[in-house]
Amino acid sequence: MSHCPSCGRYVGPYEACPYCGARLAGRTSIRAVKIAAILLATVGLAALWLAAMRAQVPLIQIGQAGATMNMAYVRLQGRCTRAPSYDPHSETLSFWIEDDTGEMYVSAYRAETRQIVAEDRVPALGDRVEVAGTLRMREDFLSLTVNVPAQLQVTHAEPVERAIGTIGPEDQYERVRVRGQVRDVYEPYEGLTLITVRDETGAIPIAVSEELVALSMAGWKACPTPISLTLPTTGQSVEVVAAVSLYGDTPQLVPASVADVVPLDQPVPVAAEKQIGDLSTADVGRLASVCGTVTEVDPFSAGVKVALDDATGVVTVLLWQSLYDALPDLAALDVGAEVQALGEVSLYRGELELLPELAEDVQILATAVAPAETTVGAWMPAEDETALPLTPTPRIHTPAPIEASTPTPSPTPAETPTPVVELTPIEAITAARVGQEVTVEGIVVGAASLSSGFKFTLDDGTGRVVLLMWHEVYDDCWDAAEISLGARVRATGEVGQYEGELQVQPDFGGDVKAIEGTTAQATWREIGSLSSSDEGQRVTIEGEVIRVEGLRSAAKVFVSDGTGEIVVFLWRTVLDRIANNTALGTPGSRARVVGIVEVYRGNLQVTPTLPNDVVVMNNEQ
């Protein structure tokens, strides 16, 4: 009502008419309206807050996310398929999750990362993850950013006790617990350490990245009861809890933290102890532990062979020189000593051998007993004599008189004829001659490098045969540097056969001679001119060493000649026999390389076959 019912004038918001004084009934006060508005707004906000708190962030599948959902706040569920990445400087944490429809990159930054680490919410490989965050679309890359650490939920699977030998590719992402002995610790490249752990059933590598160490250290600082983060050493027994990952088709274990690799007080056996007489060809490739008495110690060019006898049989324990030199007490390893040896059973020329991997695999249980000292010429009582203080009668030896004689003139020795070497035509070497000794001569038309030796294909015009030189034979051969493609070689050895291929196997280096030696030669090429179309070609390159990357069983030498850069891939068996090979590790050194052009993972490399395929030159040459 805006007009006074008494005088009829306009009174506006007044409760009483200012003209006649009449009170206006049914008017609502402005104060009441204000109070009601405030109450209504407060109740509305409270209801909205309660609704927002109880509302679930929409759950979507990874495959549904797209550019139209940029900046949307969503929830995802999946499995962590890659080990988390962590940068301690920028405090960035990232990982990948996968469901049935796709894979998504998830990241957190600074304050959120610190809280996630402190609350132990970091997912590990194989963990089930539920996470909410903001979708971000950058060009063709879609990711999720964690804004609230509490909305990152991680479920760790309970580890399953497994023997190492039972783990296969089908166990990918499964969380397991294994116990074994550390057999090797090495860095295939900077930033990754592989720890090989073995039990009686097999061996598996444990992958410990630089980022995992940094993440473990961050968690160690936030942990109220810090634990040891020291990596184990060779020979130490450990228990490992980790997820199964695959490198190619090869299983490996990826722990969630360095703390998941726990040293054990009790040693874990890596091989069953066997009697030597029980060893057979069925054990080849397996580890075995034997105990026996040393009956022979035979040094050779690449190490030492030790014969062990335990009354059930005799086996040769082959100690490569580097392992032999690492033994704590070399003098104690002598004939008569009691030795326990652990190693891989191998078959060499029909004889079983044991190849230890570590110096710790050879334990000297008892040293050889020195023979009792006796005094020459001392008097000893006979069995029927009493032990009385008798003085023995000295025995006097009178030399017989020397009769005078007339000197007899020595006859003039007859000339010894030079022995004629009887060569066997290669075409005459058949499977029927396996086990016989032959001497062949031919041109080297092929060469190959093996893990334990070198193969040369000889052609004498009548046929071809493989000359197999084990490393100890090759190292013992004076003419090894001259044996290359095109060289004429004479070799004496036993005829053998492997997978249908006839071979001549010399016993020592002197059985192989270069009648007409040669140096490695091939088509000279500039590095920049090489391409994938040259794969399989044998070429010669020369350049300056830029850098070197060491691997467990090989080395990558990066060489540049000004037109380009290429990797020279050297197996350790070749690298160790290259003259002046230490200079290859010095940037700026020059090298001339003959090798086969190969393509590995899309990258070109040159792989030499023989040690004399690589010539390390002085800078002034």
Phi and psi in degrees as a GROMACS rama.xvg file:
@    title "Ramachandran Plot"
@    xaxis  label "Phi"
@    yaxis  label "Psi"
@TYPE xy
-109.797  -8.61956  SER-2
-118.341  148.557  HIS-3
-73.5702  127.136  CYS-4
-70.2526  -11.3022  PRO-5
-92.2858  -53.7779  SER-6
-103.965  -10.5623  CYS-7
77.9257  7.64012  GLY-8
-86.1645  160.396  ARG-9
-75.4819  124.581  TYR-10
-111.85  -9.3968  VAL-11
64.1507  -136.558  GLY-12
-85.8763  1.11118  PRO-13
-65.6512  148.311  TYR-14
-86.7975  -21.2031  GLU-15
-128.116  141.818  ALA-16
-65.498  125.656  CYS-17
-74.5628  -7.42501  PRO-18
-98.2301  -47.9915  TYR-19
-111.519  -8.94899  CYS-20
82.8517  3.19374  GLY-21
-69.3842  139.81  ALA-22
-84.4867  140.003  ARG-23
-99.214  117.114  LEU-24
-85.2847  153.061  ALA-25
80.8908  8.10159  GLY-26
-85.3247  136.673  ARG-27
-93.0185  132.454  THR-28
-71.337  147.416  SER-29
-62.8684  -34.8137  ILE-30
-62.9954  -41.1072  ARG-31
-64.9316  -38.2078  ALA-32
-63.5391  -41.1397  VAL-33
-63.1309  -44.6744  LYS-34
-63.6751  -42.3157  ILE-35
-64.1705  -39.1395  ALA-36
-64.4814  -41.2105  ALA-37
-65.3508  -42.5847  ILE-38
-63.2187  -42.4266  LEU-39
-64.122  -40.7624  LEU-40
-64.7091  -40.8364  ALA-41
-64.448  -44.7559  THR-42
-64.2772  -38.9003  VAL-43
-64.0551  -43.1189  GLY-44
-65.4888  -39.4616  LEU-45
-63.8442  -42.0184  ALA-46
-64.4177  -40.1402  ALA-47
-64.9951  -39.9139  LEU-48
-64.0628  -43.9657  TRP-49
-63.2308  -39.1473  LEU-50
-66.4065  -39.9148  ALA-51
-67.7539  -37.5907  ALA-52
-68.4368  -33.2569  MET-53
-89.963  -13.5944  ARG-54
-75.6053  139.041  ALA-55
-86.9031  139.346  GLN-56
-65.747  132.396  VAL-57
-60.1361  130.794  PRO-58
-90.5781  125.252  LEU-59
-125.483  162.405  ILE-60
-87.8113  150.771  GLN-61
-60.3778  -37.1196  ILE-62
-66.6869  -17.1107  GLY-63
-81.5264  -20.1511  GLN-64
-69.7913  138.549  ALA-65
-154.345  -175.226  GLY-66
-62.886  -29.4827  ALA-67
-70.9099  -12.0637  THR-68
-103.575  17.16  MET-69
-56.9071  131.817  ASN-70
72.5851  9.00728  MET-71
-74.0586  147.794  ALA-72
-100.944  112.462  TYR-73
-133.259  172.347  VAL-74
-124.173  138.76  ARG-75
-126.371  152.581  LEU-76
-132.152  138.193  GLN-77
-177.853  -168.041  GLY-78
-111.865  139.156  ARG-79
-74.2646  117.328  CYS-80
-104.525  -5.1572  THR-81
-138.918  147.524  ARG-82
-61.1992  139.87  ALA-83
-62.1132  148.147  PRO-84
-107.531  138.385  SER-85
-141.056  130.101  TYR-86
-112.496  108.756  ASP-87
-67.491  -21.6245  PRO-88
-77.7199  -47.6953  HIS-89
-91.2082  -5.68535  SER-90
54.6031  50.2773  GLU-91
-107.486  129.563  THR-92
-118.636  132.272  LEU-93
-144.027  154.357  SER-94
-160.171  172.046  PHE-95
-119.058  138.295  TRP-96
-122.682  154.428  ILE-97
-139.14  138.427  GLU-98
-122.777  -164.464  ASP-99
-71.7525  -11.6319  ASP-100
-109.015  -11.46  THR-101
166.893  -169.858  GLY-102
-130.507  143.639  GLU-103
-133.998  140.311  MET-104
-89.2588  126.833  TYR-105
-119.737  136.216  VAL-106
-140.192  157.497  SER-107
-141.219  154.775  ALA-108
-132.382  146.349  TYR-109
41.3979  -105.957  ARG-110
-60.38  -41.0088  ALA-111
-65.0762  -40.677  GLU-112
-63.2138  -44.1587  THR-113
-60.4102  -40.4661  ARG-114
-70.0875  -39.0829  GLN-115
-62.6104  -42.4707  ILE-116
-67.6687  -43.8872  VAL-117
-63.9482  -34.2126  ALA-118
-92.5708  8.43951  GLU-119
55.0355  50.6632  ASP-120
-105.944  9.70432  ARG-121
-73.6061  122.964  VAL-122
-75.4736  149.76  PRO-123
-110.423  168.006  ALA-124
-56.0554  128.233  LEU-125
91.1833  -9.62174  GLY-126
-71.3509  149.106  ASP-127
-82.6583  132.792  ARG-128
-128.586  135.902  VAL-129
-124.599  124.747  GLU-130
-143.886  142.751  VAL-131
-118.391  145.095  ALA-132
-178.981  -170.941  GLY-133
-97.2244  126.364  THR-134
-75.2854  135.145  LEU-135
-129.367  129.944  ARG-136
-112.492  116.852  MET-137
-123.951  112.58  ARG-138
53.2609  -115.19  GLU-139
-104.926  13.6419  ASP-140
-112.052  124.044  PHE-141
-110.558  131.741  LEU-142
-141.415  169.894  SER-143
-125.075  131.478  LEU-144
-107.212  127.022  THR-145
-79.9518  121.286  VAL-146
-101.949  -29.774  ASN-147
-124.5  107.76  VAL-148
-55.218  -30.5521  PRO-149
-65.9412  -18.4704  ALA-150
-89.9991  10.8585  GLN-151
-105.207  108.605  LEU-152
-112.024  127.492  GLN-153
-120.702  132.097  VAL-154
-115.803  114.209  THR-155
-87.4583  129.89  HIS-156
-74.1664  149.276  ALA-157
-70.6975  131.041  GLU-158
-67.2821  144.506  PRO-159
-104.328  131.32  VAL-160
-66.2391  123.981  GLU-161
-137.001  147.084  ARG-162
-82.5679  141.657  ALA-163
-59.6328  -39.5793  ILE-164
-66.7967  -14.7273  GLY-165
-91.0995  -5.34415  THR-166
-83.7174  126.874  ILE-167
-134.568  -179.969  GLY-168
-58.378  -28.4912  PRO-169
-68.8948  -11.3097  GLU-170
-93.7411  14.2074  ASP-171
-53.1256  134.756  GLN-172
76.1458  -6.92066  TYR-173
-73.1164  140.283  GLU-174
-92.6042  123.964  ARG-175
-128.67  163.122  VAL-176
-124.219  122.933  ARG-177
-126.923  156.413  VAL-178
-128.838  138.068  ARG-179
-170.484  -171.853  GLY-180
-112.879  136.535  GLN-181
-71.6721  119.496  VAL-182
-103.382  -21.2528  ARG-183
-160.725  144.437  ASP-184
-134.593  117.068  VAL-185
-150.773  163.104  TYR-186
-112.793  106.766  GLU-187
-65.4221  -29.2346  PRO-188
-158.698  166.481  TYR-189
-64.3412  130.5  GLU-190
103.135  -7.51131  GLY-191
-135.228  130.441  LEU-192
-116.841  128.459  THR-193
-108.027  125.306  LEU-194
-112.084  110.659  ILE-195
-84.3139  121.469  THR-196
-115.88  136.225  VAL-197
-130.841  143.156  ARG-198
-124.228  -165.699  ASP-199
-67.3358  -18.0671  GLU-200
-99.5247  -17.7925  THR-201
165.486  -172.048  GLY-202
-132.102  154.749  ALA-203
-152.384  143.303  ILE-204
-85.0314  144.08  PRO-205
-104.89  119.627  ILE-206
-91.8337  116.872  ALA-207
-120.692  106.467  VAL-208
-87.0893  164.098  SER-209
-62.4681  -35.7658  GLU-210
-68.6828  -36.2767  GLU-211
-64.6347  -39.3254  LEU-212
-63.5976  -43.9851  VAL-213
-64.4167  -40.8458  ALA-214
-67.1393  -38.8763  LEU-215
-64.7697  -37.7082  SER-216
-66.3093  -39.0356  MET-217
-64.5497  -41.4714  ALA-218
-68.6124  -32.8105  GLY-219
-63.5642  -39.4398  TRP-220
-69.3543  -32.8541  LYS-221
-84.4762  -12.9347  ALA-222
-77.8167  132.188  CYS-223
-67.3569  -25.3063  PRO-224
-124.621  84.5185  THR-225
-58.6562  146.473  PRO-226
-122.954  170.446  ILE-227
-71.0884  136.829  SER-228
-116.958  21.8318  LEU-229
-78.6656  132.648  THR-230
-70.4313  145.422  LEU-231
-71.1324  163.479  PRO-232
-110.984  165.906  THR-233
-59.9382  134.413  THR-234
92.2335  -8.98053  GLY-235
-85.2927  141.419  GLN-236
-88.4328  137.154  SER-237
-138.845  160.562  VAL-238
-116.648  132.131  GLU-239
-125.177  129.706  VAL-240
-111.622  119.328  VAL-241
-160.401  168.069  ALA-242
-97.1502  147.991  ALA-243
-81.0266  126.286  VAL-244
-121.097  169.67  SER-245
-123.006  132.722  LEU-246
-110.119  99.401  TYR-247
70.9157  -118.744  GLY-248
-109.201  8.5721  ASP-249
-96.8832  123.871  THR-250
-69.0451  145.063  PRO-251
-145.598  164.851  GLN-252
-109.627  137.18  LEU-253
-123.17  106.292  VAL-254
-73.9863  159.231  PRO-255
-77.6004  -22.5919  ALA-256
-155.886  156.059  SER-257
-61.3654  -27.6689  VAL-258
-67.2722  -13.4373  ALA-259
-80.1084  -3.41335  ASP-260
-103.216  100.471  VAL-261
-108.118  124.446  VAL-262
-65.7512  145.031  PRO-263
-110.495  147.422  LEU-264
-77.6645  -35.4337  ASP-265
-91.2826  133.405  GLN-266
-67.9539  144.976  PRO-267
-100.57  121.298  VAL-268
-66.9304  139.039  PRO-269
-108.593  -5.72224  VAL-270
-156.588  147.192  ALA-271
-75.3657  140.271  ALA-272
-78.2672  128.806  GLU-273
-129.052  156.793  LYS-274
-80.0246  145.911  GLN-275
-60.8426  -36.2718  ILE-276
-66.4483  -18.8826  GLY-277
-85.3365  -11.6897  ASP-278
-68.8622  140.742  LEU-279
-146.695  176.669  SER-280
-63.5187  -19.3817  THR-281
-68.6659  -18.4157  ALA-282
-89.2887  -4.02114  ASP-283
-60.026  130.782  VAL-284
92.1681  -9.85412  GLY-285
-102.874  162.33  ARG-286
-87.1961  145.356  LEU-287
-145.867  150.688  ALA-288
-119.027  127.331  SER-289
-129.225  159.623  VAL-290
-135.72  132.737  CYS-291
-167.184  -175.657  GLY-292
-101.488  136.16  THR-293
-71.9609  122.189  VAL-294
-109.131  -14.9519  THR-295
-159.227  139.972  GLU-296
-124.917  113.512  VAL-297
-122.903  99.4561  ASP-298
-70.3814  146.473  PRO-299
-139.879  -176.768  PHE-300
-62.083  -29.8277  SER-301
-110.067  4.37352  ALA-302
165.295  -145.737  GLY-303
-138.388  136.192  VAL-304
-104.52  128.146  LYS-305
-118.266  125.058  VAL-306
-92.1149  126.167  ALA-307
-111.672  137.126  LEU-308
-129.195  124.943  ASP-309
-117.967  21.6425  ASP-310
80.066  -16.1351  ALA-311
-99.6387  -13.8729  THR-312
170.618  176.772  GLY-313
-126.955  136.992  VAL-314
-135.76  148.04  VAL-315
-91.2728  126.346  THR-316
-99.0257  115.664  VAL-317
-95.1549  116.013  LEU-318
-109.422  109.919  LEU-319
-64.7116  155.705  TRP-320
-57.5587  -42.2811  GLN-321
-63.0978  -38.1338  SER-322
-72.0406  -41.9256  LEU-323
-60.1659  -42.1677  TYR-324
-66.589  -22.469  ASP-325
-85.5539  -5.9832  ALA-326
-63.7013  138.588  LEU-327
-67.1118  -30.6218  PRO-328
-138.05  88.3096  ASP-329
-66.3971  -35.5611  LEU-330
-65.0108  -27.7614  ALA-331
-75.1173  -19.1461  ALA-332
-83.6062  84.2177  LEU-333
-139.961  169.728  ASP-334
-57.4814  129.599  VAL-335
101.52  -14.5227  GLY-336
-74.8585  146.863  ALA-337
-92.3218  123.701  GLU-338
-130.431  139.005  VAL-339
-109.733  125.851  GLN-340
-126.188  136.526  ALA-341
-119.736  131.032  LEU-342
-174.029  178.557  GLY-343
-85.3873  134.449  GLU-344
-76.8797  128.787  VAL-345
-129.878  160.048  SER-346
-119.519  120.256  LEU-347
-129.05  114.819  TYR-348
53.0832  42.3638  ARG-349
81.5249  -2.82578  GLY-350
-109.976  138.953  GLU-351
-76.975  139.526  LEU-352
-132.562  158.138  GLU-353
-116.995  125.558  LEU-354
-114.758  96.0521  LEU-355
-64.8073  150.748  PRO-356
-97.3308  -34.9919  GLU-357
-125.146  158.659  LEU-358
-63.5139  -30.5954  ALA-359
-67.8871  -14.1393  GLU-360
-76.601  -11.3935  ASP-361
-113.264  108.267  VAL-362
-112.623  125.395  GLN-363
-90.65  108.19  ILE-364
-79.3034  -35.9378  LEU-365
-152.773  136.492  ALA-366
-79.616  163.4  THR-367
-65.2338  140.26  ALA-368
-80.6255  121.727  VAL-369
-69.7932  140.636  ALA-370
-65.4749  145.535  PRO-371
-64.3943  139.201  ALA-372
-80.7697  135.248  GLU-373
-126.049  145.589  THR-374
-89.8634  121.283  THR-375
-66.209  129.607  VAL-376
86.4148  -1.737  GLY-377
-72.0047  146.368  ALA-378
-84.4135  131.868  TRP-379
-121.799  134.989  MET-380
-70.5016  146.112  PRO-381
-70.9335  167.258  ALA-382
-63.0801  -30.4321  GLU-383
-92.5857  2.22462  ASP-384
-90.5913  148.085  GLU-385
-86.056  153.695  THR-386
-80.0535  69.6099  ALA-387
-102.248  155.85  LEU-388
-73.95  65.0648  PRO-389
-86.3583  150.086  LEU-390
-99.9823  116.94  THR-391
-67.8075  147.638  PRO-392
-77.1721  125.211  THR-393
-65.1224  142.607  PRO-394
-99.9596  124.791  ARG-395
-105.593  126.4  ILE-396
-103.171  119.771  HIS-397
-102.856  118.921  THR-398
-68.2022  145.735  PRO-399
-72.2123  146.383  ALA-400
-66.7907  144.768  PRO-401
-92.0559  121.15  ILE-402
-80.1325  140.139  GLU-403
-70.2858  142.47  ALA-404
-140.136  154.041  SER-405
-88.5013  127.865  THR-406
-61.6425  137.424  PRO-407
-99.665  127.415  THR-408
-64.8348  139.497  PRO-409
-76.3642  136.313  SER-410
-71.3568  148.672  PRO-411
-72.8761  122.462  THR-412
-65.5546  141.719  PRO-413
-78.7591  150.246  ALA-414
-66.7296  134.207  GLU-415
-87.1631  121.749  THR-416
-67.1132  143.789  PRO-417
-68.1551  125.652  THR-418
-65.1136  140.541  PRO-419
-93.0641  125.31  VAL-420
-80.3821  124.942  VAL-421
-90.4516  111.479  GLU-422
-87.3033  142.509  LEU-423
-101.245  122.521  THR-424
-59.8121  138.519  PRO-425
-62.5286  -31.1667  ILE-426
-65.5001  -19.827  GLU-427
-84.4026  -7.37127  ALA-428
-86.1088  113.084  ILE-429
-127.653  175.842  THR-430
-61.2009  -23.011  ALA-431
-69.6124  -16.4844  ALA-432
-99.611  9.80408  ARG-433
-59.2713  129.379  VAL-434
97.0238  -13.5817  GLY-435
-89.3671  156.675  GLN-436
-96.9949  133.753  GLU-437
-135.566  161.425  VAL-438
-121.788  124.076  THR-439
-124.445  159.623  VAL-440
-142.807  133.603  GLU-441
-169.024  176.627  GLY-442
-90.4361  136.525  ILE-443
-74.2793  114.133  VAL-444
-111.997  -1.96475  VAL-445
-160.414  150.783  GLY-446
-147.316  147.509  ALA-447
-149.501  149.313  ALA-448
-103.114  131.657  SER-449
-111.84  169.911  LEU-450
-67.9268  -22.0184  SER-451
-128.42  13.832  SER-452
175.304  -165.644  GLY-453
-131.507  143.046  PHE-454
-111.31  132.451  LYS-455
-123.787  133.072  PHE-456
-95.7797  119.97  THR-457
-102.176  139.769  LEU-458
-129.27  121.574  ASP-459
-109.875  12.7138  ASP-460
94.4465  -24.5368  GLY-461
-99.0583  -17.2825  THR-462
170.905  -175.348  GLY-463
-128.855  148.033  ARG-464
-148.661  154.71  VAL-465
-89.059  127.953  VAL-466
-96.5898  111.108  LEU-467
-101.186  113.772  LEU-468
-111.996  107.902  MET-469
-65.149  160.937  TRP-470
-56.8014  -40.1004  HIS-471
-66.442  -31.9122  GLU-472
-73.2058  -44.3427  VAL-473
-62.2839  -43.4058  TYR-474
-66.0699  -24.8973  ASP-475
-90.6764  -3.47456  ASP-476
-89.7892  120.918  CYS-477
-67.6654  -27.7663  TRP-478
-94.8109  12.3964  ASP-479
-57.2856  -38.2047  ALA-480
-66.5523  -19.0059  ALA-481
-98.9084  -4.10577  GLU-482
-90.9554  106.401  ILE-483
-149.524  -177.964  SER-484
-58.9378  130.599  LEU-485
96.8735  -14.0181  GLY-486
-75.7657  147.24  ALA-487
-95.5219  123.782  ARG-488
-126.169  139.237  VAL-489
-114.66  131.751  ARG-490
-141.164  141.413  ALA-491
-115.876  130.118  THR-492
-171.506  178.215  GLY-493
-88.2398  137.589  GLU-494
-75.0465  128.117  VAL-495
-130.174  174.484  GLY-496
-144.197  131.339  GLN-497
-136.177  118.227  TYR-498
51.541  43.2183  GLU-499
82.9333  -2.62051  GLY-500
-100.121  124.805  GLU-501
-78.018  140.255  LEU-502
-137.657  150.155  GLN-503
-110.107  122.288  VAL-504
-117.79  103.518  GLN-505
-68.1371  154.148  PRO-506
-87.3684  -31.9189  ASP-507
-150.613  171.088  PHE-508
-62.1046  -30.2775  GLY-509
-68.128  -12.5576  GLY-510
-78.5674  -7.27621  ASP-511
-121.937  125.894  VAL-512
-132.711  143.605  LYS-513
-91.6382  104.906  ALA-514
-68.9873  -43.4193  ILE-515
-133.221  99.008  GLU-516
-76.445  167.098  GLY-517
-155.889  162.332  THR-518
-103.047  156.702  THR-519
-62.4649  130.188  ALA-520
-136.91  148.894  GLN-521
-165.155  174.836  ALA-522
-62.3578  128.69  THR-523
-77.0027  129.368  TRP-524
-134.623  144.733  ARG-525
-77.4776  143.969  GLU-526
-62.0249  -39.065  ILE-527
-65.7918  -17.2144  GLY-528
-87.7629  -8.80989  SER-529
-78.1061  143.1  LEU-530
-147.215  178.068  SER-531
-64.3151  -20.0827  SER-532
-70.31  -14.8216  SER-533
-89.866  5.2638  ASP-534
-56.1175  131.05  GLU-535
90.9639  -9.04917  GLY-536
-82.3259  147.812  GLN-537
-98.0945  121.218  ARG-538
-131.883  164.238  VAL-539
-116.206  129.726  THR-540
-127.861  158.682  ILE-541
-144.636  137.256  GLU-542
-172.328  -169.915  GLY-543
-102.763  136.427  GLU-544
-70.812  122.661  VAL-545
-90.8943  -50.0284  ILE-546
-161.463  169.243  ARG-547
-134.964  136.721  VAL-548
-117.835  122.463  GLU-549
-91.6673  133.111  GLY-550
-113.244  175.389  LEU-551
-65.1664  -45.2423  ARG-552
-116.2  8.39565  SER-553
-158.177  177.818  ALA-554
-141.915  145.183  ALA-555
-108.61  117.445  LYS-556
-107.781  117.818  VAL-557
-89.5663  120.34  PHE-558
-119.548  137.629  VAL-559
-129.586  140.292  SER-560
-119.111  15.6009  ASP-561
94.6967  -26.492  GLY-562
-95.8776  -13.7371  THR-563
172.925  178.616  GLY-564
-130.16  142.693  GLU-565
-146.92  155.936  ILE-566
-89.0229  128.092  VAL-567
-98.9525  111.861  VAL-568
-93.187  116.382  PHE-569
-116.771  116.566  LEU-570
-65.7496  148.074  TRP-571
-58.7012  -35.2815  ARG-572
-64.5681  -27.8732  THR-573
-85.9192  -46.5966  VAL-574
-57.1331  -43.2271  LEU-575
-64.4582  -17.3111  ASP-576
-108.023  6.26483  ARG-577
-80.5508  132.137  ILE-578
-64.3825  135.025  ALA-579
57.3399  41.471  ASN-580
-69.5624  -21.0788  ASN-581
-64.7792  -26.3325  THR-582
-68.4705  -19.8897  ALA-583
-65.9755  -22.3483  LEU-584
-83.6591  0.384113  GLY-585
-103.737  113.135  THR-586
-56.8655  137.302  PRO-587
103.799  -18.3347  GLY-588
-68.5036  151.42  SER-589
-106.045  147.414  ARG-590
-143.673  141.809  ALA-591
-108.811  126.628  ARG-592
-128.157  131.891  VAL-593
-111.622  124.234  VAL-594
-163.985  178.026  GLY-595
-93.3479  132.068  ILE-596
-75.1051  125.83  VAL-597
-129.432  157.514  GLU-598
-118.116  116.715  VAL-599
-122.857  115.102  TYR-600
53.4385  41.8144  ARG-601
83.0842  -3.27956  GLY-602
-109.376  139.656  ASN-603
-77.1397  145.082  LEU-604
-151.558  156.14  GLN-605
-113.694  126.432  VAL-606
-116.379  108.783  THR-607
-69.1229  148.722  PRO-608
-94.5782  -39.696  THR-609
-120.551  157.582  LEU-610
-58.9386  -36.9244  PRO-611
-78.9683  5.75058  ASN-612
-78.5787  -10.4318  ASP-613
-120.634  123.762  VAL-614
-118.298  118.357  VAL-615
-92.4048  122.85  VAL-616
-110.546  154.54  MET-617
-71.3518  154.935  ASN-618
-62.4605  -27.002  ASN-619
-81.335  -9.74711  GLU-620
